[in-house]
Amino acid sequence: MLEHQLANTTIIEEDDPELYEQLMQGQITALDFFIEFYDGVLLDEDLTEEGAAFASTYYDAYLTDYENLPLQLFDGYDSMYAAIYNEENYMLVARLLEGKLK
């Protein structure tokens, strides 16, 4: 959402500009930012109008698409919720979302 200007950055810059800067400088991961800033919950107000519309329209289909990605999972798990946060998985999800944004 941040990479495609779909996040409400006004809220971010007002509430925690230091954390946002850490993300932009690569000092923390997008996952760290999501958990720290959003408490792991993304609301419509956290997105631009376009971002909220995309999320609302695509969410149900996204879960199916995400589940079908060849993600690397933690050993011993077979759930989509056990995906490892790494660059390979990030790129798979990013490409999926970018394809749907077009």
N, C-alpha and C positions, 0 to 999 in steps of 0.2 A: 504494500500500500504506500509506503514511503517512497519507494523507487519510482512509482508511477503517479506521484502527487495526488493520491487518493486519501491521504490521512489529513485530519484537521490539525495542521502543525501549529496553528495559533494556540490551541490548548496546550500542546506539548511545550512550546517555547515559553509560555506564561507559567506553567506549573513546574517544570523541571528542565530549564535550559542546559544545565550541566550534564544531565543524563543524556539528553538529546545530542549534545556535542560529543559525548563519549561514543555514542552509536555512530555518528557521522565520521568520527576519527578512527573507527574500527577498534576501539578500546574495549567495547562490549559487543556481544552478538545480538542479533535481532531477537533471538529467543530471550536473552537476558533482559533486553529492553521491554519486550512484551510482558514478561512476568513482573518486572519492577514497576513499570509505568501504568500498565493496564490491569494489573493483578490477574493476568491471564484471561481477561474478559474484554472483548471488543464490542462496543456499543455503536449505534448509528451516529451518535454525536461525536464519536472519535474519528469519523470519516467525513470526507467532503460529500456533497450531495450525490455526485457521480459514484463515489466509492460506496456509499450506503446503498444506492440502487443496484450496483453490481453485486454486492454481498447478499442483498435480499433476494435477487433474482437467481443467483448461482449457488447459493449455500447447499441446498438439498442435493443437487447434481454433483457438487464438489465432493461431498463425502464419498459418493460412489467412485468418482474419478480418482480421488486420493487413494482409496482402498485398492485400486487396480494398478497403482504405480509400483514399479519394482524397487521399493525402498529397502535400505539396509536396516534390519531390526536388531535389537539387543538379542544376544544368544538365549535360546530357550523360549522365545516369545513368537507368536504368529499373529499378533493383533496390530492393526494399523496404528494403535496408540503406543506401540513400543518402537517406533521409528527413532533411529539415532539422529541427533541433530549434528549433521556434518555437511560439508560443502557439496558432496554428491547428492545427498537427499534434498538439500536446499535448491540446487539447480533443477532437479526433477520437478519439484513443486513450482518453482518460479516459472519454468517453461510451460507447465500446465496452465497456470493462471494467466500468463501473458498471452497464450493462445486463446483463452476464453475472453480476454479483454478486447481483443480485436474485433 
